[in-house]
Each structure stands twice: as C-alpha cells, then as structure tokens.
Amino acid sequence: MMYNCIYLVIKQFDMKRIIFVLTAALAMVSLSSCDKDSFDATRVVFSNEGGTQTVRASIYTLSITDKNGREVMSVLDEISGMYVVTVDWLTASMPKEGRGSREITLTAEKNTTGKKRRLYIGSMDANFSVDIPVVQHK
C-alpha cells in the first residue's frame, strides 16, 4: 500500500515536470518565430540613384536606426493614415490599418556622398526587436 502511494506521488511529479517542459518548449518556439522572419527580406539594397522599394512585414511599430545607434520611431500622419519616419537619406512608411503582413515603402534619396550608406529599419515589441539593413551603394 505504501509503495502504491510513493508510486503515485512520483508519477504525479513526473507529469507536472512533463507539462512544465512542454509548456516552456511551446513558449520558446512561439517567441523564436518573432525574428527576422517578421520581414520578407533580410536586406534591402538601393543603387546610388536612390528610388523606392517595398517590403512586407508582420510588425506593429516602425523605426529607422542610424549608424550611431540612434533610433527614430515613426509618427502617425492622420491625413494619410500612414506611419512615417525619415532619417538622413531614407524615408519609411506603412499603413496604420491592417493586421498581419503590411507593405512598407522605402524611399532613398540619390547618394551624392561618394560613400556607401547604411541604415536599419526595424520594429520593437514587448518580446522582440527586429532590424534589417538598408544599404545604398556609392
């Protein structure tokens, strides 16, 4: 009888451990999906002439970070209904409305510096942050 009680306590302890491990593994898998896969591109490249490109992203905030690590968050333009942010030579915009994947428009000015330029577009959330490089040739 005593052995049955010990067996039941050990069995119950093992079930709690199994449930804990499975819950932790599920949480890690769901959080790990919030990485560079949030964007449909891992890098955006512009020629020295500049221009406009679009990428799709499953993000809720939009920012541009410069080479010194200064991050500028987008501001909502109530008239157009777009989040817009400009840093140096790059402007990024995305619609306010929409769930899931949204189209982000990137516009680069012509590069007259004679140097390669790099900024990062990104997103921050309570659980993760994502930055992808935007490069412009000299």
VOGU-50147 format. One record per residue (C-alpha): residue number from 0; y, x, z. Coordinates in Angstrom, 1 decimal. Layout:
N
i py px pz
NUM Y X Z;
...
END
This chain:
138
i py px pz
0 0.0 0.0 0.0;
1 2.4 2.8 0.9;
2 1.6 4.6 -2.3;
3 2.5 1.5 -4.3;
4 5.9 1.3 -2.6;
5 6.6 5.0 -3.3;
6 5.4 4.5 -6.9;
7 7.8 1.5 -7.3;
8 10.7 3.5 -5.9;
9 10.1 6.4 -8.2;
10 9.6 4.1 -11.2;
11 12.9 2.3 -10.4;
12 14.7 5.6 -10.0;
13 13.4 6.8 -13.4;
14 14.5 3.5 -15.1;
15 18.0 4.0 -13.6;
16 18.1 7.5 -14.9;
17 16.9 6.5 -18.4;
18 19.5 3.7 -18.6;
19 22.2 6.2 -17.5;
20 21.2 8.8 -20.0;
21 21.1 6.2 -22.8;
22 24.5 4.8 -21.9;
23 26.0 8.3 -21.8;
24 24.5 9.2 -25.1;
25 25.8 6.0 -26.7;
26 29.3 6.7 -25.4;
27 29.3 10.2 -26.8;
28 28.1 9.0 -30.2;
29 30.8 6.4 -30.4;
30 33.5 8.8 -29.3;
31 32.4 11.5 -31.6;
32 32.9 9.2 -34.6;
33 36.6 9.4 -33.9;
34 37.3 12.7 -35.6;
35 38.4 13.9 -39.0;
36 36.3 11.1 -40.4;
37 39.2 8.9 -39.5;
38 40.8 10.2 -42.7;
39 39.2 10.0 -46.1;
40 40.5 13.6 -46.8;
41 40.1 16.8 -44.8;
42 43.2 18.4 -46.5;
43 46.0 17.3 -48.9;
44 47.4 19.8 -51.4;
45 50.7 19.5 -53.3;
46 51.9 21.7 -56.2;
47 55.3 23.3 -55.8;
48 56.8 20.4 -57.8;
49 56.1 18.0 -55.0;
50 55.2 14.4 -55.7;
51 53.3 11.6 -54.0;
52 49.7 11.2 -52.9;
53 47.8 8.6 -50.9;
54 45.0 9.0 -48.4;
55 43.2 6.3 -46.4;
56 42.8 6.5 -42.7;
57 41.5 4.3 -39.8;
58 44.3 5.2 -37.5;
59 46.9 3.3 -35.4;
60 49.6 5.9 -35.0;
61 51.1 8.3 -37.5;
62 52.7 11.7 -36.9;
63 53.6 14.9 -38.5;
64 53.3 18.3 -36.7;
65 55.2 21.4 -37.9;
66 54.0 25.0 -37.8;
67 55.6 25.4 -34.3;
68 53.5 22.6 -32.9;
69 56.4 20.1 -32.7;
70 55.1 16.6 -33.3;
71 57.3 13.8 -34.6;
72 56.0 10.3 -34.3;
73 56.6 7.6 -36.9;
74 59.2 4.9 -36.4;
75 58.7 1.3 -37.5;
76 61.1 0.2 -40.3;
77 61.3 -3.5 -39.5;
78 62.7 -4.3 -43.0;
79 59.8 -2.7 -45.0;
80 57.2 -3.3 -42.3;
81 56.2 0.4 -42.6;
82 55.8 3.2 -40.1;
83 57.7 6.2 -41.5;
84 58.1 9.8 -40.4;
85 59.8 12.7 -42.1;
86 59.6 16.4 -41.1;
87 61.2 19.1 -43.3;
88 59.8 18.5 -46.8;
89 57.2 15.8 -46.1;
90 57.5 12.0 -45.6;
91 54.5 10.0 -44.5;
92 54.4 6.2 -44.3;
93 51.8 3.5 -43.6;
94 51.9 -0.3 -43.3;
95 52.3 -1.8 -39.9;
96 49.8 -4.6 -40.6;
97 46.2 -4.1 -41.2;
98 43.0 -3.3 -39.3;
99 40.6 -0.6 -40.2;
100 41.4 1.7 -43.0;
101 45.1 1.8 -44.1;
102 46.7 3.6 -47.0;
103 49.1 6.4 -46.0;
104 51.6 7.5 -48.6;
105 52.7 11.2 -48.5;
106 55.7 12.3 -50.4;
107 56.5 16.0 -50.7;
108 59.9 17.4 -51.9;
109 60.0 20.2 -54.5;
110 59.2 23.6 -53.0;
111 62.1 25.9 -53.8;
112 61.4 28.4 -50.9;
113 59.1 30.6 -52.8;
114 56.6 30.4 -49.8;
115 53.5 28.3 -49.2;
116 54.3 25.5 -46.8;
117 52.0 23.7 -44.3;
118 52.4 20.6 -42.0;
119 49.8 18.4 -40.4;
120 49.6 14.6 -40.5;
121 47.8 13.1 -37.6;
122 47.1 10.4 -35.2;
123 46.7 10.2 -31.4;
124 44.8 7.7 -29.3;
125 43.7 7.5 -25.7;
126 40.3 9.0 -26.7;
127 41.0 11.4 -29.5;
128 43.5 13.1 -31.8;
129 43.1 14.0 -35.4;
130 45.2 16.3 -37.6;
131 44.7 17.2 -41.2;
132 46.7 19.9 -43.0;
133 49.1 19.1 -45.8;
134 49.7 22.2 -47.9;
135 52.3 22.8 -50.6;
136 52.0 25.8 -53.0;
137 54.9 28.2 -53.5;
END
